[in-house]
Amino acid sequence: MEELTKAEERIMQVLWKLQTAFVKDIIDELDEEPKPPYNTISSIVRLLEKKGYVSYKAYGKTYEYFPAITKEEYTKTTFTKLFSGYFDNSPASLLSFMVKEEKLSAEDIAELTALINKNKKQDGTI
């Protein structure tokens, strides 16, 4: 799966939210002001279609776009690349980074501990 640019990812976030959309709908959903030009968003959507992220239904010369992959599929692929590339596939390295950067609160750590313990019980390793 080819990596997305920030602009492409922003458009995919809108499409995952709306499920189906015309270019005009995508533009309306974007938070930025001034709104980007129609042709810019149309070009990005066509690039996403070429990359296999978006499909469409044609109504004459008008196209209704929809995601060809789920947000979960994209998240899994992106996280796997991040995890292997920056943390050497080490959960300890990832958690260590998050703790050092103060991204985990005591409550977050308690939730993670509970998830680990639950998983251990399901695997029968306790």
N, C-alpha and C positions, 0 to 999 in steps of 0.2 A: 504494500500500500504506500503510495507516494505521499510524502510529507506535505502539509498545507502551509501556506503563508499565513500571516496574521489576518490579512484581509479575507482570505478564503475561509479561515476558521470562523471569523466573525459572521460571515454569510451562512455558514453551516449551522452555527448556533441559532440563527433566526429560523432557518428551515426546520431544524429539529423542534423548535418551539411551535411553529405554525403548522408543520406536517406537509402542507401543500401551499404554494404561493406563486403568484405572478411577480415579475420583477418590481412592479409598483408596490406590491404588498411588502416585499423585502425592504425597499427603501423607506416606506412608512414606519416599519418596525425599528429601524436603526435610530439610536439615541442621539447621534451627532447632529450638530447644526453648524453650517448649512448642510443640508442633505447632499449626499454624493450624486453626481450626474447619473441619469438612467443608463447611459452607454457604459459607464464604468462598472456598475453593478451587473449589467447584462454580460459584459465581457468576463467578469469573475465567475458568474454562474456557468457560462459556457466552458471555462477552464475546469471548473469542478465536475462538469459533465464528462469532459475528456478524461479526467483523472479517475472517473468511476464513482465519485461521491454522490452525484446527483443524476436523477433521471427526469424525464418530462413527458407530458401528454400534450400533443399539438391540437390546437383549435384553429385551423387555418394558419395564419402567420403569427398567432399568439401562442405562447408556451406556458404551461403550468408546471412548475418544478416541484420535486419532492426528493427527500433524501433516499439514496440508494443503499446507504449503510446506516445502522443505528448509532446513536450517540455512544452507547455502551461498547460497540465494536471499535469505534474510533478511540475511545478512552482507554480501552484495554491495549490496543496497539501502541498508542502514544506513551502510555505509562510503562509498558514493557521496554520500549526504547530508552526512556528516561532512566528507568531502574537499572538496566544493564549498562548503559553508557556512563552514568554518573555515580552509581552506587555499587557497581560490580556484582549485581544480583544479590546483594547482601541486605536482608531486612534490618540487621543491626546497624549497618552504615546509614540506611535511610532514617531510622528512628533516632540515631545519634545526631544526625544533621538537624532533624526537626526539633529535638530537645535543645541543642546548642543555639539554634536560631529562635528559640522561644516560641515555636509554633504549636507546642503541645501544652495544654494546661493540665493541672492535676486531675481534673475531671476527664480530659481526653485520655490520659494515661490509665485511669481507672477503667474507662470503657474498653480500651485496648486489652488490658489485663483480663477483663471479663470475657472478651471475644476469644482470646488465646485459651483461657481455661475451658470455655465451652467447646472449642474445637478439640482440645485434648480429650475431653470426656467423650465426644462423638467418635474419635479415633480409637478410643479404648486405651490410651497411653497413660492414663492416671491409675 
